[in-house]
Amino acid sequence: MREGKTVMGVKLMHEFEKLLTEEQAIKLAAFRDRRIAHDAFQDALTKIANFHQTGRHAARPGILTMVGETGAGKTSIIEDYCNLHNESGQFKKVLFVIVPESCTIKNLAASILMALGDLSSVKGTRQDMELRIKDYVDRTGVEMLIFDEFQHLTNRGSAKRQYDAADWLKTQVEILRKPIVFAGLPEVHNIFALNPQLETRRNGKIGIVPFDLDTDENRRSVFLFFHMLNKHLPLPRPEFSALNDPNAIKYVVDENKGLLGHMMKAVYRATEKAVIEGDETLRFCHLQDAVQELGPVTFEVGQATIRPGKKKKSRDKDGGKENIYDLL
């Protein structure tokens, strides 16, 4: 199935991708939507839950930060937590706010109002918007607020504008008296460095670190994750899948620098290729094709920001070719 077709005695070098059947599309979508709760994912959910529960009874609940690289899994954790605590058709107990990319105090306030369901979220003076935020939060029974993409406060504008936005949020922490989670890239820490008063209100930190195979414990955790994922593979013979092969797992982890979101995109695309080709299982060649198509992760992962004091181990570029059984 992977070779080109022959038409009128001429071998075609390229075969166009086949259309998925409705049944195949449904199974692939279910596989994509399934969440596998690995150790770091579960630990983060537990820390957020504890912060949420104690914050409901505290006079000054304060702030929790969750920091990780792009694709580390922060948004997935937030979405799962919100889905667990918010019921469809009811007011949201956990309010999920995405910080706008070009962030000012007014459009940040509008984003909060929009998340609260205010149909006139962009209207009114800043003071009017602040009063509406307080009123809606109290009347709808919001218990906790989560801000994602919090690093957008540092992306653009002068240092003064960044300080003003952070200072405004610090004021909202005091006014709302609700537990608040700020999630984003490692640049989130710069916001707290810029505003020491905001730092004094931070009661905890969660660091979502990339997967790695540096220790026996980490390898067991990574292999268990892929083993659980493989159980839901929408192919007839998952027992022969490359997701059971330590060398294939090492390839996926290394090429994506251990970032969960990027690894999952590669696995999903590889699985789709296997389904389209009519293969009975997921093979290493499918994973290689997917990584080549999507491209490996090339940006530097700022582990030093997430895990202060831990030096990132240098790796030989040829290290990906070594047999992982030598590492076990």
C-alpha positions as CSV (number, residue, x, y, z in Angstrom):
1,M,0.0,0.0,0.0
2,R,2.9,2.3,0.5
3,E,4.3,2.0,-3.0
4,G,3.2,4.1,-5.9
5,K,0.6,2.6,-8.3
6,T,1.3,1.5,-11.9
7,V,-0.9,3.0,-14.6
8,M,-0.5,1.9,-18.2
9,G,2.9,0.4,-17.4
10,V,4.2,3.6,-15.8
11,K,4.9,3.6,-12.1
12,L,3.6,6.7,-10.4
13,M,6.0,8.1,-7.7
14,H,3.1,9.6,-5.7
15,E,-0.2,8.2,-4.5
16,F,-2.8,10.6,-3.3
17,E,-4.1,10.1,0.2
18,K,-7.4,8.2,0.4
19,L,-10.5,9.5,2.0
20,L,-11.5,8.2,5.4
21,T,-14.8,6.4,5.7
22,E,-17.3,7.7,8.2
23,E,-16.6,4.8,10.6
24,Q,-12.8,5.4,10.4
25,A,-13.3,9.2,11.0
26,I,-15.4,8.5,14.1
27,K,-12.8,6.1,15.5
28,L,-9.9,8.4,14.9
29,A,-11.8,11.4,16.4
30,A,-12.5,9.3,19.6
31,F,-8.9,8.3,19.8
32,R,-7.8,12.0,19.4
33,D,-10.3,13.1,22.1
34,R,-9.3,10.5,24.6
35,R,-7.1,11.9,27.4
36,I,-4.4,9.7,29.1
37,A,-3.7,11.0,32.6
38,H,0.0,10.6,33.0
39,D,1.8,11.3,36.3
40,A,2.5,15.1,35.8
41,F,-1.1,15.6,34.4
42,Q,-2.6,14.0,37.5
43,D,-0.3,15.8,39.9
44,A,-1.2,19.1,38.4
45,L,-5.0,18.4,38.6
46,T,-4.6,17.4,42.2
47,K,-2.6,20.6,43.1
48,I,-5.2,22.8,41.4
49,A,-8.0,20.9,43.2
50,N,-6.4,21.4,46.6
51,F,-5.8,25.1,45.8
52,H,-9.4,25.4,44.7
53,Q,-10.8,23.8,47.8
54,T,-8.8,25.6,50.4
55,G,-9.3,28.9,48.5
56,R,-13.1,28.5,48.9
57,H,-12.7,28.9,52.6
58,A,-9.7,31.3,52.8
59,A,-10.0,35.0,53.4
60,R,-7.2,35.7,51.0
61,P,-6.9,32.7,48.6
62,G,-4.1,34.1,46.5
63,I,-2.5,32.9,43.3
64,L,-1.3,29.6,41.9
65,T,0.9,29.6,38.7
66,M,1.2,26.7,36.2
67,V,4.1,27.1,33.8
68,G,5.3,25.0,30.9
69,E,6.6,25.1,27.4
70,T,4.3,25.3,24.3
71,G,2.8,21.8,23.9
72,A,3.6,20.7,27.5
73,G,-0.1,20.1,28.2
74,K,-1.2,23.1,30.3
75,T,-4.3,23.9,28.3
76,S,-5.4,20.2,28.4
77,I,-5.1,20.2,32.2
78,I,-7.2,23.4,32.4
79,E,-9.9,22.1,30.1
80,D,-10.2,18.8,32.0
81,Y,-10.4,20.6,35.3
82,C,-13.1,23.0,34.0
83,N,-15.1,20.1,32.4
84,L,-14.9,18.3,35.7
85,H,-16.3,21.2,37.8
86,N,-18.6,23.0,35.3
87,E,-22.0,21.6,34.3
88,S,-23.6,22.3,30.9
89,G,-26.3,24.9,31.2
90,Q,-25.2,26.1,34.6
91,F,-23.2,29.1,35.8
92,K,-19.5,28.3,35.8
93,K,-17.9,27.5,39.1
94,V,-14.4,27.6,37.5
95,L,-14.0,30.5,35.0
96,F,-11.6,30.0,32.2
97,V,-10.2,33.2,30.7
98,I,-7.7,33.4,27.8
99,V,-5.5,36.5,28.1
100,P,-5.6,38.3,24.8
101,E,-2.4,38.5,22.8
102,S,-2.2,42.3,22.6
103,C,-3.1,42.8,26.3
104,T,-4.3,46.1,27.8
105,I,-6.2,46.5,31.0
106,K,-9.5,47.1,29.2
107,N,-9.4,44.2,26.8
108,L,-8.3,41.9,29.7
109,A,-11.4,43.1,31.6
110,A,-13.5,42.5,28.5
111,S,-12.1,38.9,28.2
112,I,-13.2,38.3,31.8
113,L,-16.6,39.7,31.1
114,M,-16.9,37.6,28.0
115,A,-16.1,34.4,29.9
116,L,-18.8,35.4,32.4
117,G,-21.3,35.6,29.6
118,D,-21.6,39.4,29.4
119,L,-23.1,40.2,26.0
120,S,-21.8,43.7,26.3
121,S,-18.3,42.7,27.4
122,V,-16.4,45.5,25.5
123,K,-18.7,48.3,26.5
124,G,-18.4,50.8,29.4
125,T,-15.6,52.6,31.1
126,R,-12.9,50.7,32.9
127,Q,-14.5,51.4,36.3
128,D,-17.9,50.2,35.0
129,M,-16.3,47.0,33.7
130,E,-14.6,46.3,37.0
131,L,-17.9,46.7,38.9
132,R,-19.6,44.3,36.5
133,I,-16.9,41.7,36.9
134,K,-17.3,41.8,40.7
135,D,-21.1,41.7,40.4
136,Y,-21.1,38.8,38.0
137,V,-18.5,36.8,39.9
138,D,-20.5,37.1,43.1
139,R,-24.0,36.6,41.6
140,T,-23.1,33.5,39.5
141,G,-21.1,31.7,42.2
142,V,-17.7,31.7,40.6
143,E,-15.3,29.8,42.9
144,M,-12.1,30.1,41.0
145,L,-10.6,31.9,37.9
146,I,-8.0,30.4,35.6
147,F,-6.1,32.6,33.2
148,D,-4.4,30.9,30.3
149,E,-1.7,32.4,28.0
150,F,-0.7,34.7,30.9
151,Q,2.7,35.4,29.2
152,H,0.8,37.7,26.8
153,L,1.2,40.4,29.4
154,T,4.9,40.5,28.5
155,N,4.6,40.1,24.7
156,R,4.1,43.6,23.6
157,G,4.1,47.2,24.9
158,S,6.2,49.1,27.3
159,A,7.4,47.9,30.7
160,K,5.0,50.4,32.2
161,R,2.0,48.9,30.3
162,Q,3.1,45.4,31.4
163,Y,3.4,46.6,35.0
164,D,0.0,48.4,34.9
165,A,-1.7,45.2,33.6
166,A,-0.1,43.1,36.3
167,D,-0.9,45.7,38.9
168,W,-4.5,45.7,37.8
169,L,-4.7,42.0,38.2
170,K,-3.2,42.2,41.6
171,T,-6.0,44.6,42.5
172,Q,-8.6,42.1,41.2
173,V,-7.1,39.4,43.3
174,E,-7.8,41.6,46.3
175,I,-11.3,42.7,45.2
176,L,-12.6,39.3,44.1
177,R,-11.1,37.3,46.9
178,K,-11.2,34.1,44.8
179,P,-8.4,31.6,44.1
180,I,-6.8,32.5,40.8
181,V,-4.6,30.3,38.6
182,F,-2.2,32.0,36.1
183,A,-1.0,29.6,33.4
184,G,1.4,30.1,30.6
185,L,5.0,29.9,29.2
186,P,8.1,30.4,31.4
187,E,7.9,34.1,30.7
188,V,5.1,34.2,33.3
189,H,7.8,34.4,36.0
190,N,8.9,37.7,34.5
191,I,5.5,39.2,35.3
192,F,6.0,38.4,39.0
193,A,9.5,39.7,38.9
194,L,8.2,43.0,37.5
195,N,5.6,43.3,40.2
196,P,6.8,42.1,43.6
197,Q,3.4,42.8,45.2
198,L,1.9,40.2,42.8
199,E,4.6,37.8,43.9
200,T,3.7,38.1,47.6
201,R,0.2,36.8,46.7
202,R,1.5,33.7,44.9
203,N,0.9,30.7,47.1
204,G,2.1,27.9,44.9
205,K,3.8,26.9,41.6
206,I,3.2,24.0,39.2
207,G,5.9,23.3,36.6
208,I,4.8,21.1,33.7
209,V,8.1,19.6,32.5
210,P,8.7,17.7,29.2
211,F,8.8,13.9,29.2
212,D,12.4,12.6,29.4
213,L,14.1,9.2,29.5
214,D,17.0,10.2,31.7
215,T,16.2,8.0,34.7
216,D,14.6,4.5,35.3
217,E,11.6,6.1,37.0
218,N,11.0,8.5,34.1
219,R,11.4,5.8,31.5
220,R,8.8,3.6,33.3
221,S,6.4,6.5,33.5
222,V,6.8,7.3,29.8
223,F,6.5,3.7,28.7
224,L,3.4,3.3,30.8
225,F,1.8,6.4,29.2
226,F,2.4,5.0,25.7
227,H,1.2,1.6,26.8
228,M,-2.1,3.1,28.0
229,L,-2.4,5.2,24.9
230,N,-1.8,2.1,22.7
231,K,-4.8,0.3,24.4
232,H,-7.1,2.8,22.6
233,L,-5.4,2.6,19.2
234,P,-8.2,2.4,16.5
235,L,-6.4,-0.4,14.6
236,P,-7.1,-4.2,14.6
237,R,-3.7,-5.4,16.0
238,P,-2.5,-2.9,18.7
239,E,-0.4,-5.6,20.3
240,F,2.0,-5.3,17.4
241,S,2.1,-1.5,17.6
242,A,5.2,0.6,17.5
243,L,3.9,2.2,20.7
244,N,5.0,-1.0,22.5
245,D,8.6,-0.6,21.1
246,P,11.0,1.3,23.4
247,N,13.0,2.5,20.4
248,A,10.0,3.9,18.7
249,I,9.0,5.7,21.9
250,K,12.4,7.1,22.3
251,Y,12.3,8.4,18.7
252,V,8.9,10.2,19.3
253,V,10.1,11.7,22.6
254,D,13.5,12.9,21.3
255,E,12.1,14.3,18.1
256,N,9.5,16.3,20.0
257,K,11.7,17.2,22.9
258,G,9.4,15.4,25.3
259,L,6.5,17.9,24.8
260,L,3.2,16.1,25.1
261,G,1.2,18.2,22.6
262,H,3.8,17.7,19.9
263,M,4.2,14.0,20.6
264,M,0.5,13.4,20.5
265,K,0.1,15.3,17.2
266,A,2.8,12.9,15.7
267,V,1.0,9.8,17.1
268,Y,-2.4,11.0,15.9
269,R,-1.1,11.7,12.4
270,A,0.8,8.4,12.2
271,T,-2.3,6.5,13.3
272,E,-4.4,8.3,10.6
273,K,-1.8,7.2,8.0
274,A,-2.0,3.6,9.2
275,V,-5.8,3.7,9.0
276,I,-5.8,5.2,5.5
277,E,-3.3,2.6,4.3
278,G,-5.4,-0.2,5.6
279,D,-2.6,-1.4,7.9
280,E,-3.6,-3.6,10.9
281,T,-1.3,-1.8,13.3
282,L,0.8,1.3,13.9
283,R,4.4,0.9,12.6
284,F,7.6,2.8,13.1
285,C,7.5,4.0,9.5
286,H,4.2,5.7,10.2
287,L,5.7,7.6,13.1
288,Q,8.7,8.6,11.0
289,D,6.5,9.8,8.2
290,A,4.3,11.8,10.6
291,V,7.3,13.4,12.3
292,Q,8.8,14.3,8.9
293,E,5.5,15.8,7.7
294,L,4.8,17.8,10.9
295,G,8.5,18.6,11.5
296,P,10.4,17.9,14.7
297,V,10.5,20.4,17.6
298,T,13.5,22.7,16.9
299,F,13.0,25.5,19.5
300,E,15.0,25.4,22.7
301,V,13.0,24.1,25.6
302,G,13.6,26.4,28.6
303,Q,13.9,23.8,31.3
304,A,16.1,26.0,33.4
305,T,13.1,28.4,33.8
306,I,10.8,25.6,34.8
307,R,13.1,23.7,36.9
308,P,15.6,26.1,38.5
309,G,19.0,24.7,39.4
310,K,18.6,21.6,37.2
311,K,21.0,21.7,34.3
312,K,19.8,20.2,31.0
313,K,21.9,17.3,30.0
314,S,23.6,17.6,26.6
315,R,22.8,14.8,24.2
316,D,24.8,13.5,21.3
317,K,22.9,14.0,18.0
318,D,23.6,10.4,17.2
319,G,22.0,9.4,20.5
320,G,18.7,8.8,18.9
321,K,20.2,5.8,17.1
322,E,21.3,4.0,20.2
323,N,19.3,1.0,21.3
324,I,17.2,2.1,24.3
325,Y,17.5,-1.4,25.9
326,D,21.0,-0.3,26.7
327,L,19.5,2.5,28.8
328,L,17.1,0.4,30.8
